[in-house]
């Protein structure tokens, strides 16, 4: 099957990307997970508990909403997949619910996580409160300051939040610190990775847990328009989890085009960008071989984006492979474009998106559509956490920002 070209192989690789490049002390933890994750995820008791929690706790299925005014503006038929309406306000909870159930089945008692925008941290703290498990979250000091509300939410939920002060003190540094902690506590600790990154099998685990998004899109479109596929799927991409979930069940369907928006920061022609697929080269970051923003001698470069959830100097290996095979079209969206598009969705549809999701909205301007085209765009998170950033930069939103 063509889909097999895009899924992980038996050695943990997507084409030439992926693998598990890990310290020796973590070998048993990761190897045990490699051996057991498929049998856990595919077991009937796991699926029953997982889907019951998605329905009754998370609030799934998330709506597929026809955006009338946005559709009129771009002269196509745009449906918004409303992951922002999930409990905790983003797609991240789909993944943390599944991973904490895995941790329990593997006998782990302590949970750690990394977070950028804080939504994965909040989702992890939430499920740890639900399951009565110890939770520690690593977050760059820069992100702690610009996502203060999410930090306080994590603390309310009982998590200990560690402010990381290395590097540029954002998502990549939080990932590094979480891995260091895991090395010190391999026996009792389960690392809930927040995106389709890290050593095998994490990219596959996260993609499978997020695939509930495209599973729902198929039957929701069938109900609404009488066919189960769109012409385009659009999503933003940092590590790549909401994008992976949005496209998972369409990978082998060439009727569907994928447009994925990465963070251009201040521009791909500057050093203040997070456009990894546009600018990256092959390298290893956080346990996986993928495309990485790095110097000629392999030193990881600092990524920059106005979005705390997209400023990662790597990309999930699944996305690196799909982009290099030409299956996905990846567009770099600059900060100014994201702010403008965030205001645009707010004013046209009454939906304030996370700045991460605003990057996906901005991709609409980069594509020419036919009036009959069906476009599904995933709103990965809500913008409550980003209101101050929107207000600080509202002059970039032109007419939309004048109030």
Secondary structure, 3 states (H helix, E strand, C coil): CHHHHCCCCCCCEECCEECCCCCHHHHHHHHHHHHHHHHHHCCHHHHHHHHHHHHHHHCCCCCEEECHHHHHHHCCEEEEEEHHHCCCCECHHHHHHHHHHHHHHCCCCEEEEEECCCHHHHHHHHHHHHHCCEEEEEEEHHHHHHCHHHHHHHHHCCCEEEEECCCCCCHHHHHHHHHHHHHHCCCCEEEECCCCCCCCCHHHHHHHHHCHHHHHHHHHHHHHHCCCCCCEEEEECCCCHHHHHHHHHHCCCCCCEEEEEEEEECCCCCCCCCCHHHHCEEEEECCEEEEECECCCCCECCCCCCCCCCCCCCCCHHHHHHHHCCCEEEEEEEHHHHHHHHHHHHHHHCCCECHHHHHHHHHHHHCCCCCCCEEEEEECEEHHHHHHHHHHCHHHHHHHHCC
